[in-house]
Amino acid sequence: KELVARWLHERSERRAGPFIAENLGALAGGVLEAELFGHAKGAFTGADRSRPGLFQLADAGTLFLDEIGEMSQELQQKLLRVLQEREVRPVGGTSSVRVDIRVLAATHRNLSDMVRKGELREDLFYRLSVIRVRIPPLRERREDVPRLFELFLSRAAAAQGRTAPAATPDLLARLAAHSWPGNVRELEAFATRYVLEGPRAEISGADAPGGAFSLDVRLGDGDIPSLREVRARLDRAYVALVLDRCGGNVSAAAKALDMNRSHVSDLVKKLGLREAEGGSSP
């Protein structure tokens, strides 16, 4: 969804402006309100200075709001006001700030059903759904899988400071045949693991539907890797998988692995992996 949103932004008259994306389902209500609308100094404990929200930061550009169906009724009303009046009032503020942005919203939920159940404001639904774009799941556009995979492969390699390994026709065919229940995120995670393992080992999403984990060691005509080396690859691949699933947050990964956070942090450094910025904090 974000790829499509960015594509629309880069081909619009706002392409010179910022593109900002936010997943509304990832933040609690109070935090989300301040994140979207900003806050004034002293608005709450710890607000030692004023801070602009995403609406202000996206001025003259595009703001992409993913999982719009997860927004509370209170925030729905405030969002509707911003869309109607084109101005934002920061949390704890007394005056509003004019904004000029395009809002793109996405969801995996059926918003029409949410309106009928009273979970989504009808006026907000019609305000957001002026133009609707359905993004088919990967299983309905298998011809896109190889190109997306190679894109994610290049990005993952660049992030690790490595050269992207070549994707064989056989591998691309296997990827295209997979149903990808986790959609683009699952494909991107697989590409990242493939980069971390290098050309001699392969973590196959096609062989692991539903998020299972497997390590396929390819033996060529050269030296056979030792059992210790294979185990080291498995450790690296699995830690990389968990770290990726936890968004690079070492504390969350440590909890998932049932290990001490400092031990996981040392392990991440030892394996040459990269945590997200701020990822070691709770």
Disulfide bonds with the S-S distance in Angstrom:
none
